[in-house]
Amino acid sequence: MDENVQAVVKEVEKYRYGLKMLDEKSYRNVITYILITMLCEKSTETEKHARRMVIYSDLIGKKLQLSSKEKDELSLLAALHDIGKICINPLILHKPSKLTSSEWDEMRRHSEIGCQIAKMVPELDSIAEFILYHHERWDGEGYPHGLKGEDIPLLCRILAVVDAYDAMTNNRVYRSAMNKEEAVIELKSKAGTQFDPGIVDIFLELYKDGDV
């Protein structure tokens, strides 16, 4: 796994010299695109999913009046939260049936792997911790560290809601999409357990306004 992480970082570094004349934000945008392309080639994730995640997250960020820095980090996190899946066995990523216990153990490693990758790419270091914690749950039953409530970074709590909604309303290799109304009911039912109830309330406002 460490060799796979090194290979990903090495691939990114290949572009550093050719892009050295770009400003930091432009360079980061190119690196983001490269990593998303690599992820899409390896897993079932798509560029459309990444774009939707950025849009939904930005809407919540505006409602919460996040700072410019926080909004930039949230957009980057929304696009690259699953980047660790680049190093996960593709047979697991594309498996249409239920994963075994050992396969789930490997799948759950993607948040830690993504954190490693981000820490090794200077332009992504600021979101490394957020990538690590993006599967924590409000009730403390998430992974990898079982953080609970407001101990979970705010950006991760935002991402959890929009990621779940997008996953539910789009087809996955192991199931068909549900409609938006069903997804909203599911979010409501898990507010206060899986999700930050305050973030769910904001998302529901956006849904009622037709923004999502």
MDAnalysis code that builds the backbone (N, CA, C; Angstrom):
import MDAnalysis as mda
import numpy as np

u = mda.Universe.empty(636, n_residues=212, atom_resindex=np.repeat(np.arange(212), 3), trajectory=True)
u.add_TopologyAttr("name", ["N", "CA", "C"] * 212)
u.add_TopologyAttr("resid", np.arange(1, 213))
u.add_TopologyAttr("resname", ["MET", "ASP", "GLU", "ASN", "VAL", "GLN", "ALA", "VAL", "VAL", "LYS", "GLU", "VAL", "GLU", "LYS", "TYR", "ARG", "TYR", "GLY", "LEU", "LYS", "MET", "LEU", "ASP", "GLU", "LYS", "SER", "TYR", "ARG", "ASN", "VAL", "ILE", "THR", "TYR", "ILE", "LEU", "ILE", "THR", "MET", "LEU", "CYS", "GLU", "LYS", "SER", "THR", "GLU", "THR", "GLU", "LYS", "HIS", "ALA", "ARG", "ARG", "MET", "VAL", "ILE", "TYR", "SER", "ASP", "LEU", "ILE", "GLY", "LYS", "LYS", "LEU", "GLN", "LEU", "SER", "SER", "LYS", "GLU", "LYS", "ASP", "GLU", "LEU", "SER", "LEU", "LEU", "ALA", "ALA", "LEU", "HIS", "ASP", "ILE", "GLY", "LYS", "ILE", "CYS", "ILE", "ASN", "PRO", "LEU", "ILE", "LEU", "HIS", "LYS", "PRO", "SER", "LYS", "LEU", "THR", "SER", "SER", "GLU", "TRP", "ASP", "GLU", "MET", "ARG", "ARG", "HIS", "SER", "GLU", "ILE", "GLY", "CYS", "GLN", "ILE", "ALA", "LYS", "MET", "VAL", "PRO", "GLU", "LEU", "ASP", "SER", "ILE", "ALA", "GLU", "PHE", "ILE", "LEU", "TYR", "HIS", "HIS", "GLU", "ARG", "TRP", "ASP", "GLY", "GLU", "GLY", "TYR", "PRO", "HIS", "GLY", "LEU", "LYS", "GLY", "GLU", "ASP", "ILE", "PRO", "LEU", "LEU", "CYS", "ARG", "ILE", "LEU", "ALA", "VAL", "VAL", "ASP", "ALA", "TYR", "ASP", "ALA", "MET", "THR", "ASN", "ASN", "ARG", "VAL", "TYR", "ARG", "SER", "ALA", "MET", "ASN", "LYS", "GLU", "GLU", "ALA", "VAL", "ILE", "GLU", "LEU", "LYS", "SER", "LYS", "ALA", "GLY", "THR", "GLN", "PHE", "ASP", "PRO", "GLY", "ILE", "VAL", "ASP", "ILE", "PHE", "LEU", "GLU", "LEU", "TYR", "LYS", "ASP", "GLY", "ASP", "VAL"])
u.atoms.positions = np.array([
    [0.824, -1.205, 0.000],
    [0.000, 0.000, 0.000],
    [0.859, 1.256, 0.000],
    [1.939, 1.251, 0.793],
    [2.830, 2.415, 0.817],
    [3.445, 2.671, -0.554],
    [3.771, 1.586, -1.255],
    [4.326, 1.735, -2.605],
    [3.299, 2.358, -3.541],
    [2.024, 2.001, -3.371],
    [0.970, 2.576, -4.204],
    [0.820, 4.073, -3.940],
    [0.905, 4.462, -2.669],
    [0.825, 5.873, -2.314],
    [1.979, 6.637, -2.944],
    [3.165, 6.079, -2.844],
    [4.346, 6.719, -3.432],
    [4.188, 6.867, -4.940],
    [3.583, 5.868, -5.583],
    [3.389, 5.915, -7.034],
    [2.435, 7.049, -7.416],
    [1.379, 7.227, -6.615],
    [0.424, 8.304, -6.886],
    [1.101, 9.660, -6.761],
    [1.843, 9.837, -5.679],
    [2.530, 11.113, -5.446],
    [3.567, 11.364, -6.533],
    [4.269, 10.328, -6.946],
    [5.272, 10.469, -8.007],
    [4.626, 10.922, -9.312],
    [3.436, 10.396, -9.591],
    [2.711, 10.789, -10.803],
    [2.356, 12.274, -10.758],
    [1.928, 12.746, -9.587],
    [1.610, 14.164, -9.427],
    [2.866, 15.018, -9.594],
    [3.959, 14.570, -9.003],
    [5.206, 15.330, -9.048],
    [5.739, 15.495, -10.469],
    [5.383, 14.597, -11.368],
    [5.833, 14.698, -12.752],
    [5.397, 16.022, -13.381],
    [4.292, 16.568, -12.891],
    [3.743, 17.786, -13.483],
    [4.283, 19.055, -12.838],
    [4.954, 18.901, -11.697],
    [5.341, 20.081, -10.932],
    [6.264, 21.007, -11.715],
    [7.265, 20.462, -12.396],
    [8.217, 21.307, -13.119],
    [7.528, 22.051, -14.259],
    [6.699, 21.329, -15.004],
    [6.048, 21.954, -16.155],
    [5.042, 23.020, -15.766],
    [4.556, 22.959, -14.510],
    [3.533, 23.902, -14.073],
    [4.065, 24.960, -13.125],
    [5.377, 25.063, -13.008],
    [5.956, 25.930, -11.985],
    [5.654, 27.414, -12.199],
    [5.258, 27.800, -13.415],
    [4.966, 29.202, -13.672],
    [3.537, 29.581, -13.271],
    [2.704, 28.591, -12.933],
    [1.334, 28.890, -12.525],
    [1.302, 29.402, -11.094],
    [0.280, 30.187, -10.772],
    [0.129, 30.579, -9.378],
    [-0.386, 29.387, -8.580],
    [-0.363, 29.522, -7.257],
    [-0.670, 28.375, -6.397],
    [-2.065, 27.803, -6.652],
    [-3.070, 28.669, -6.796],
    [-4.435, 28.184, -6.982],
    [-4.592, 27.464, -8.317],
    [-3.992, 28.004, -9.368],
    [-4.080, 27.360, -10.684],
    [-3.388, 26.005, -10.669],
    [-2.229, 25.960, -10.015],
    [-1.495, 24.697, -9.922],
    [-2.334, 23.682, -9.148],
    [-2.943, 24.128, -8.066],
    [-3.764, 23.219, -7.259],
    [-4.947, 22.690, -8.070],
    [-5.536, 23.544, -8.911],
    [-6.649, 23.105, -9.742],
    [-6.214, 22.018, -10.722],
    [-5.019, 22.178, -11.293],
    [-4.513, 21.167, -12.225],
    [-4.247, 19.855, -11.493],
    [-3.622, 19.935, -10.325],
    [-3.342, 18.738, -9.538],
    [-4.639, 18.039, -9.148],
    [-5.642, 18.830, -8.780],
    [-6.947, 18.256, -8.433],
    [-7.519, 17.494, -9.611],
    [-7.442, 18.093, -10.794],
    [-7.959, 17.436, -12.000],
    [-7.209, 16.133, -12.284],
    [-5.897, 16.162, -12.142],
    [-5.089, 14.962, -12.378],
    [-5.505, 13.839, -11.435],
    [-5.660, 14.170, -10.147],
    [-6.018, 13.151, -9.160],
    [-7.432, 12.627, -9.380],
    [-8.367, 13.502, -9.736],
    [-9.728, 13.047, -10.009],
    [-9.746, 12.122, -11.216],
    [-8.956, 12.457, -12.241],
    [-8.869, 11.603, -13.419],
    [-8.323, 10.226, -13.056],
    [-7.283, 10.201, -12.231],
    [-6.721, 8.929, -11.783],
    [-7.751, 8.125, -10.991],
    [-8.518, 8.802, -10.142],
    [-9.529, 8.129, -9.335],
    [-10.633, 7.550, -10.215],
    [-11.071, 8.320, -11.196],
    [-12.143, 7.859, -12.079],
    [-11.711, 6.646, -12.905],
    [-10.444, 6.611, -13.279],
    [-9.930, 5.475, -14.051],
    [-9.864, 4.204, -13.210],
    [-9.677, 4.374, -11.888],
    [-9.477, 3.232, -10.997],
    [-10.779, 2.758, -10.362],
    [-11.677, 3.667, -10.048],
    [-12.859, 3.311, -9.267],
    [-14.143, 3.631, -10.021],
    [-15.252, 3.517, -9.311],
    [-16.553, 3.825, -9.900],
    [-16.918, 5.301, -9.743],
    [-16.035, 6.084, -9.103],
    [-16.301, 7.519, -8.949],
    [-16.222, 8.219, -10.308],
    [-16.929, 9.338, -10.443],
    [-16.958, 10.069, -11.711],
    [-16.681, 11.548, -11.476],
    [-16.289, 12.211, -12.551],
    [-16.075, 13.656, -12.463],
    [-17.387, 14.375, -12.140],
    [-18.512, 13.828, -12.628],
    [-19.812, 14.443, -12.338],
    [-20.095, 14.397, -10.836],
    [-19.733, 13.286, -10.200],
    [-19.907, 13.173, -8.753],
    [-19.082, 14.244, -8.047],
    [-17.848, 14.409, -8.451],
    [-16.976, 15.413, -7.827],
    [-17.561, 16.810, -7.995],
    [-18.091, 17.117, -9.190],
    [-18.663, 18.444, -9.433],
    [-19.904, 18.677, -8.571],
    [-20.758, 17.648, -8.472],
    [-21.955, 17.791, -7.643],
    [-21.577, 18.002, -6.176],
    [-20.574, 17.278, -5.719],
    [-20.134, 17.417, -4.340],
    [-19.659, 18.838, -4.054],
    [-18.919, 19.399, -4.993],
    [-18.432, 20.777, -4.828],
    [-19.601, 21.752, -4.789],
    [-20.574, 21.572, -5.664],
    [-21.729, 22.473, -5.727],
    [-22.544, 22.398, -4.439],
    [-22.883, 21.186, -4.001],
    [-23.692, 21.032, -2.777],
    [-22.957, 21.597, -1.559],
    [-21.677, 21.285, -1.461],
    [-20.896, 21.748, -0.316],
    [-20.818, 23.271, -0.290],
    [-20.630, 23.858, -1.468],
    [-20.533, 25.320, -1.550],
    [-21.831, 25.984, -1.100],
    [-22.974, 25.398, -1.437],
    [-24.260, 25.951, -1.027],
    [-24.395, 25.970, 0.495],
    [-23.965, 24.877, 1.130],
    [-24.021, 24.824, 2.597],
    [-23.008, 25.791, 3.196],
    [-21.823, 25.859, 2.592],
    [-20.797, 26.777, 3.080],
    [-21.271, 28.219, 3.077],
    [-22.019, 28.590, 2.052],
    [-22.556, 29.950, 1.978],
    [-23.601, 30.187, 3.054],
    [-24.451, 29.190, 3.303],
    [-25.470, 29.308, 4.352],
    [-24.818, 29.498, 5.722],
    [-23.689, 28.825, 5.923],
    [-22.980, 28.908, 7.198],
    [-22.043, 30.107, 7.268],
    [-21.946, 30.841, 6.158],
    [-21.081, 32.026, 6.085],
    [-19.628, 31.666, 6.449],
    [-19.149, 30.592, 5.841],
    [-17.763, 30.201, 6.051],
    [-16.824, 31.252, 5.480],
    [-15.618, 31.305, 6.005],
    [-14.609, 32.225, 5.477],
    [-14.171, 31.756, 4.083],
    [-13.490, 32.634, 3.352],
    [-12.998, 32.269, 2.014],
    [-12.065, 31.066, 2.092],
    [-11.213, 31.037, 3.104],
    [-10.288, 29.922, 3.281],
    [-11.043, 28.625, 3.528],
    [-12.049, 28.676, 4.390],
    [-12.831, 27.475, 4.679],
    [-13.582, 27.001, 3.445],
    [-14.126, 27.941, 2.671],
    [-14.850, 27.548, 1.457],
    [-13.918, 26.924, 0.429],
    [-12.713, 27.455, 0.302],
    [-11.731, 26.866, -0.611],
    [-11.368, 25.444, -0.172],
    [-11.150, 25.278, 1.126],
    [-10.793, 23.950, 1.645],
    [-11.961, 22.982, 1.500],
    [-13.179, 23.467, 1.701],
    [-14.360, 22.620, 1.555],
    [-14.516, 22.144, 0.114],
    [-14.304, 23.035, -0.848],
    [-14.394, 22.652, -2.264],
    [-13.344, 21.609, -2.623],
    [-12.138, 21.813, -2.112],
    [-11.058, 20.870, -2.380],
    [-11.366, 19.516, -1.740],
    [-11.859, 19.540, -0.513],
    [-12.237, 18.304, 0.167],
    [-13.355, 17.585, -0.575],
    [-14.357, 18.337, -1.012],
    [-15.481, 17.740, -1.731],
    [-15.020, 17.015, -2.986],
    [-14.052, 17.587, -3.669],
    [-13.543, 16.985, -4.901],
    [-12.644, 15.789, -4.643],
    [-11.872, 15.822, -3.548],
    [-10.804, 14.827, -3.365],
    [-10.957, 13.945, -2.127],
    [-12.119, 13.942, -1.486],
    [-12.265, 13.186, -0.242],
    [-12.008, 11.689, -0.408],
    [-12.317, 11.147, -1.579],
    [-12.152, 9.705, -1.808],
    [-10.879, 9.356, -2.561],
    [-9.914, 10.262, -2.582],
    [-8.712, 10.045, -3.389],
    [-7.943, 8.806, -2.955],
    [-8.082, 8.399, -1.708],
    [-7.394, 7.201, -1.233],
    [-7.845, 5.930, -1.931],
    [-9.011, 5.963, -2.585],
    [-9.494, 4.779, -3.298],
    [-8.610, 4.418, -4.488],
    [-7.755, 5.351, -4.902],
    [-6.807, 5.053, -5.975],
    [-5.959, 3.838, -5.604],
    [-5.697, 3.661, -4.309],
    [-4.805, 2.596, -3.847],
    [-5.550, 1.369, -3.332],
    [-6.865, 1.331, -3.492],
    [-7.652, 0.181, -3.057],
    [-7.805, -0.806, -4.211],
    [-7.801, -2.082, -3.895],
    [-7.949, -3.139, -4.900],
    [-9.200, -2.874, -5.749],
    [-9.061, -2.745, -7.073],
    [-10.219, -2.460, -7.928],
    [-11.290, -3.546, -7.881],
    [-10.902, -4.780, -7.560],
    [-11.900, -5.852, -7.450],
    [-12.865, -5.572, -6.304],
    [-12.355, -4.902, -5.266],
    [-13.208, -4.504, -4.145],
    [-14.061, -3.305, -4.534],
    [-13.456, -2.335, -5.200],
    [-14.184, -1.127, -5.594],
    [-15.338, -1.432, -6.544],
    [-15.156, -2.447, -7.388],
    [-16.165, -2.757, -8.409],
    [-17.021, -3.966, -8.052],
    [-16.873, -4.494, -6.857],
    [-17.622, -5.687, -6.478],
    [-19.119, -5.376, -6.370],
    [-19.972, -6.113, -7.103],
    [-21.404, -5.809, -7.109],
    [-22.167, -6.401, -5.927],
    [-21.526, -7.280, -5.178],
    [-22.191, -7.922, -4.046],
    [-21.600, -7.422, -2.733],
    [-22.133, -7.921, -1.633],
    [-21.710, -7.478, -0.308],
    [-20.233, -7.784, -0.064],
    [-19.528, -6.831, 0.536],
    [-18.113, -7.030, 0.835],
    [-17.942, -7.924, 2.056],
    [-16.868, -8.714, 2.050],
    [-16.535, -9.520, 3.212],
    [-15.937, -8.614, 4.293],
    [-15.748, -9.177, 5.480],
    [-15.176, -8.398, 6.584],
    [-13.788, -7.868, 6.240],
    [-12.963, -8.711, 5.641],
    [-11.605, -8.279, 5.289],
    [-11.627, -7.247, 4.171],
    [-12.572, -7.381, 3.245],
    [-12.691, -6.395, 2.163],
    [-13.146, -5.046, 2.713],
    [-14.037, -5.054, 3.695],
    [-14.460, -3.808, 4.329],
    [-13.305, -3.151, 5.059],
    [-12.469, -3.983, 5.688],
    [-11.301, -3.440, 6.384],
    [-10.396, -2.696, 5.417],
    [-10.191, -3.276, 4.211],
    [-9.354, -2.594, 3.222],
    [-10.043, -1.340, 2.692],
    [-11.347, -1.441, 2.434],
    [-12.072, -0.287, 1.914],
    [-12.001, 0.885, 2.888],
    [-12.128, 0.605, 4.178],
    [-12.103, 1.669, 5.180],
    [-10.751, 2.360, 5.264],
    [-9.724, 1.728, 4.762],
    [-8.397, 2.337, 4.796],
    [-8.271, 3.528, 3.859],
    [-9.242, 3.694, 2.963],
    [-9.073, 4.734, 1.942],
    [-8.987, 6.137, 2.543],
    [-9.630, 6.371, 3.693],
    [-9.538, 7.700, 4.301],
    [-8.129, 7.961, 4.840],
    [-7.503, 6.941, 5.420],
    [-6.132, 7.086, 5.914],
    [-5.138, 7.214, 4.766],
    [-5.374, 6.445, 3.712],
    [-4.497, 6.514, 2.540],
    [-4.620, 7.884, 1.875],
    [-5.844, 8.378, 1.754],
    [-6.058, 9.696, 1.164],
    [-5.360, 10.779, 1.967],
    [-5.381, 10.637, 3.292],
    [-4.682, 11.585, 4.159],
    [-3.177, 11.547, 3.882],
    [-2.624, 10.352, 3.717],
    [-1.195, 10.216, 3.414],
    [-0.835, 10.907, 2.110],
    [-1.661, 10.681, 1.095],
    [-1.401, 11.298, -0.208],
    [-1.430, 12.819, -0.090],
    [-2.457, 13.351, 0.587],
    [-2.595, 14.802, 0.720],
    [-1.416, 15.417, 1.472],
    [-0.929, 14.717, 2.483],
    [0.202, 15.239, 3.253],
    [1.480, 15.300, 2.422],
    [1.566, 14.466, 1.401],
    [2.776, 14.414, 0.587],
    [2.713, 15.345, -0.618],
    [1.569, 15.991, -0.820],
    [1.409, 16.975, -1.895],
    [1.178, 18.321, -1.219],
    [2.152, 19.216, -1.202],
    [2.061, 20.456, -0.422],
    [0.774, 21.249, -0.627],
    [0.273, 21.270, -1.845],
    [-0.930, 22.052, -2.135],
    [-2.191, 21.449, -1.515],
    [-2.109, 20.213, -1.053],
    [-3.267, 19.524, -0.483],
    [-3.144, 19.287, 1.017],
    [-2.019, 19.679, 1.577],
    [-1.767, 19.382, 2.995],
    [-2.845, 19.944, 3.917],
    [-3.423, 21.063, 3.553],
    [-4.409, 21.710, 4.432],
    [-5.684, 20.890, 4.592],
    [-5.957, 19.957, 3.669],
    [-7.178, 19.150, 3.784],
    [-6.885, 17.707, 4.190],
    [-5.624, 17.397, 4.491],
    [-5.260, 16.019, 4.829],
    [-6.079, 15.492, 6.012],
    [-6.178, 16.293, 7.068],
    [-6.924, 15.857, 8.258],
    [-8.406, 15.684, 7.952],
    [-8.943, 16.543, 7.106],
    [-10.364, 16.436, 6.743],
    [-10.629, 15.152, 5.962],
    [-9.714, 14.793, 5.073],
    [-9.852, 13.538, 4.335],
    [-9.847, 12.363, 5.307],
    [-8.986, 12.427, 6.308],
    [-8.886, 11.360, 7.299],
    [-10.207, 11.150, 8.034],
    [-10.900, 12.241, 8.355],
    [-12.076, 12.157, 9.217],
    [-13.409, 12.196, 8.475],
    [-13.416, 12.076, 7.145],
    [-14.679, 12.304, 6.434],
    [-15.692, 11.174, 6.573],
    [-15.305, 10.071, 7.212],
    [-16.273, 9.002, 7.488],
    [-16.585, 8.856, 8.976],
    [-16.261, 9.874, 9.755],
    [-16.686, 9.873, 11.153],
    [-18.183, 10.182, 11.222],
    [-18.840, 9.704, 12.286],
    [-20.279, 9.888, 12.443],
    [-20.596, 10.728, 13.677],
    [-21.699, 11.433, 13.612],
    [-22.124, 12.302, 14.701],
    [-22.243, 11.534, 16.028],
    [-22.661, 10.251, 15.960],
    [-22.843, 9.458, 17.174],
    [-21.577, 8.746, 17.635],
    [-20.466, 8.960, 16.932],
    [-19.202, 8.354, 17.332],
    [-18.968, 6.964, 16.789],
    [-19.861, 6.488, 15.916],
    [-19.746, 5.130, 15.386],
    [-19.024, 5.065, 14.035],
    [-18.399, 6.148, 13.629],
    [-17.702, 6.173, 12.347],
    [-16.265, 5.703, 12.464],
    [-15.485, 5.945, 11.411],
    [-14.081, 5.534, 11.395],
    [-13.248, 6.640, 10.747],
    [-11.927, 6.683, 10.997],
    [-11.092, 5.651, 11.650],
    [-10.940, 5.820, 13.160],
    [-11.354, 6.968, 13.740],
    [-11.062, 7.208, 15.152],
    [-12.280, 7.345, 16.055],
    [-13.470, 7.175, 15.498],
    [-14.666, 7.233, 16.318],
    [-14.913, 8.589, 16.944],
    [-14.577, 9.665, 16.227],
    [-14.864, 11.007, 16.737],
    [-16.375, 11.203, 16.833],
    [-16.789, 12.086, 17.743],
    [-18.218, 12.249, 18.008],
    [-18.607, 13.723, 18.020],
    [-19.808, 14.012, 17.505],
    [-20.368, 15.360, 17.579],
    [-19.448, 16.422, 17.008],
    [-19.298, 17.510, 17.744],
    [-18.518, 18.643, 17.262],
    [-17.015, 18.415, 17.337],
    [-16.593, 17.252, 17.839],
    [-15.173, 16.889, 17.744],
    [-14.794, 16.587, 16.297],
    [-15.793, 16.267, 15.488],
    [-15.572, 16.046, 14.051],
    [-15.462, 17.412, 13.382],
    [-14.432, 17.650, 12.584],
    [-14.309, 18.955, 11.918],
    [-15.574, 19.319, 11.142],
    [-15.941, 20.589, 11.187],
    [-17.161, 21.055, 10.529],
    [-17.201, 20.678, 9.054],
    [-16.091, 20.841, 8.353],
    [-16.085, 20.540, 6.920],
    [-16.410, 19.074, 6.662],
    [-15.973, 18.193, 7.557],
    [-16.265, 16.770, 7.423],
    [-17.746, 16.488, 7.661],
    [-18.338, 17.236, 8.593],
    [-19.762, 17.056, 8.877],
    [-20.609, 17.527, 7.693],
    [-20.176, 18.574, 7.041],
    [-20.864, 19.035, 5.826],
    [-20.753, 17.983, 4.734],
    [-19.538, 17.516, 4.528],
    [-19.293, 16.537, 3.467],
    [-20.107, 15.268, 3.677],
    [-20.241, 14.816, 4.925],
    [-20.967, 13.581, 5.212],
    [-22.396, 13.633, 4.690],
    [-23.038, 14.778, 4.860],
    [-24.431, 14.919, 4.425],
    [-24.534, 14.940, 2.899],
    [-23.735, 15.763, 2.250],
    [-23.844, 15.880, 0.792],
    [-23.374, 14.612, 0.094],
    [-22.379, 13.933, 0.659],
    [-21.888, 12.692, 0.062],
    [-22.950, 11.601, 0.146],
    [-23.617, 11.508, 1.298],
    [-24.667, 10.507, 1.460],
    [-25.821, 10.768, 0.493],
    [-26.218, 12.037, 0.381],
    [-27.320, 12.384, -0.523],
    [-26.969, 12.043, -1.966],
    [-25.765, 12.403, -2.389],
    [-25.374, 12.140, -3.766],
    [-25.245, 10.644, -4.023],
    [-24.744, 9.904, -3.035],
    [-24.620, 8.453, -3.192],
    [-25.994, 7.803, -3.328],
    [-26.941, 8.269, -2.517],
    [-28.280, 7.672, -2.550],
    [-29.035, 7.977, -3.835],
    [-28.805, 9.153, -4.412],
    [-29.590, 9.579, -5.577],
    [-28.913, 9.272, -6.909],
    [-27.845, 8.487, -6.870],
    [-27.172, 8.067, -8.100],
    [-26.858, 6.571, -8.035],
    [-26.845, 5.934, -9.198],
    [-26.605, 4.496, -9.251],
    [-25.207, 4.153, -8.759],
    [-25.115, 3.060, -8.037],
    [-23.844, 2.505, -7.607],
    [-23.737, 1.084, -8.130],
    [-22.531, 0.533, -8.137],
    [-22.323, -0.795, -8.698],
    [-23.135, -1.843, -7.948],
    [-23.428, -1.601, -6.684],
    [-24.106, -2.591, -5.853],
    [-25.600, -2.311, -5.653],
    [-26.128, -1.173, -6.190],
    [-27.551, -0.881, -6.052],
    [-27.965, 0.253, -6.986],
    [-29.271, 0.344, -7.212],
    [-29.822, 1.410, -8.050],
    [-30.114, 2.638, -7.190],
    [-30.206, 3.777, -7.849],
    [-30.464, 5.035, -7.141],
    [-31.883, 5.073, -6.597],
    [-32.068, 5.782, -5.480],
    [-33.406, 6.077, -4.985],
    [-33.768, 7.498, -5.431],
    [-35.045, 7.850, -5.335],
    [-35.417, 9.204, -5.742],
    [-35.065, 10.209, -4.641],
    [-35.146, 11.487, -4.985],
    [-34.728, 12.538, -4.059],
    [-35.551, 12.535, -2.777],
    [-36.855, 12.298, -2.921],
    [-37.721, 12.303, -1.738],
    [-37.309, 11.208, -0.763],
    [-36.996, 10.037, -1.270],
    [-36.552, 8.929, -0.412],
    [-35.225, 9.257, 0.265],
    [-34.339, 9.899, -0.478],
    [-33.037, 10.262, 0.078],
    [-33.192, 11.282, 1.200],
    [-34.093, 12.230, 1.018],
    [-34.340, 13.245, 2.049],
    [-34.895, 12.591, 3.316],
    [-35.811, 11.650, 3.157],
    [-36.361, 10.929, 4.305],
    [-35.247, 10.199, 5.055],
    [-34.327, 9.609, 4.310],
    [-33.203, 8.889, 4.922],
    [-32.304, 9.846, 5.698],
    [-32.027, 11.012, 5.131],
    [-31.219, 12.001, 5.842],
    [-31.892, 12.425, 7.146],
    [-33.201, 12.674, 7.080],
    [-33.946, 13.065, 8.279],
    [-33.859, 11.987, 9.347],
    [-33.995, 10.731, 8.925],
    [-34.026, 9.627, 9.893],
    [-32.683, 9.433, 10.588],
    [-31.589, 9.878, 9.938],
    [-30.263, 9.664, 10.510],
    [-29.631, 10.950, 11.047],
    [-30.419, 12.024, 11.074],
    [-29.945, 13.265, 11.702],
    [-29.847, 13.029, 13.206],
    [-28.694, 13.338, 13.774],
    [-28.481, 13.110, 15.193],
    [-27.820, 11.785, 15.501],
    [-27.722, 10.913, 14.506],
    [-26.987, 9.650, 14.676],
    [-25.799, 9.644, 13.714],
    [-26.085, 9.458, 12.430],
    [-24.993, 9.474, 11.450],
    [-24.557, 10.897, 11.113],
    [-25.529, 11.821, 11.077],
    [-25.248, 13.173, 10.580],
    [-25.481, 14.252, 11.633],
    [-24.739, 15.338, 11.480],
    [-24.947, 16.537, 12.281],
    [-26.354, 17.062, 11.968],
    [-27.260, 17.118, 12.957],
    [-28.640, 17.540, 12.674],
    [-28.731, 18.965, 12.139],
    [-27.827, 19.840, 12.568],
    [-27.836, 21.206, 12.066],
    [-27.512, 21.280, 10.590],
    [-26.574, 20.459, 10.141],
    [-26.224, 20.438, 8.713],
    [-27.353, 19.830, 7.900],
    [-27.999, 18.810, 8.443],
    [-29.154, 18.218, 7.751],
    [-30.246, 19.266, 7.579],
    [-30.509, 20.058, 8.611],
    [-31.539, 21.094, 8.515],
    [-31.219, 22.091, 7.398],
    [-29.972, 22.477, 7.293],
    [-29.565, 23.408, 6.228],
    [-29.760, 22.771, 4.864],
    [-29.375, 21.500, 4.748],
    [-29.533, 20.810, 3.470],
    [-31.016, 20.708, 3.097],
    [-31.871, 20.458, 4.074],
    [-33.297, 20.361, 3.802],
    [-33.871, 21.691, 3.331],
    [-33.342, 22.792, 3.860],
    [-33.755, 24.114, 3.387],
    [-33.396, 24.283, 1.907],
    [-32.189, 23.852, 1.554],
    [-31.745, 23.933, 0.160],
    [-32.626, 23.069, -0.736],
    [-33.000, 21.907, -0.214],
    [-33.864, 21.005, -0.981],
    [-35.241, 21.634, -1.211],
    [-35.802, 22.217, -0.169],
    [-37.126, 22.839, -0.291],
    [-37.089, 24.014, -1.272],
    [-35.952, 24.697, -1.320],
    [-35.806, 25.838, -2.240],
    [-35.475, 25.405, -3.671],
    [-35.301, 24.087, -3.856],
    [-35.001, 23.572, -5.187],
    [-33.562, 23.735, -5.624],
    [-32.667, 23.982, -4.659],
    [-31.264, 24.202, -5.001],
    [-30.477, 22.903, -5.140],
    [-31.017, 21.805, -4.607],
    [-30.350, 20.502, -4.713],
    [-31.335, 19.448, -5.207],
])
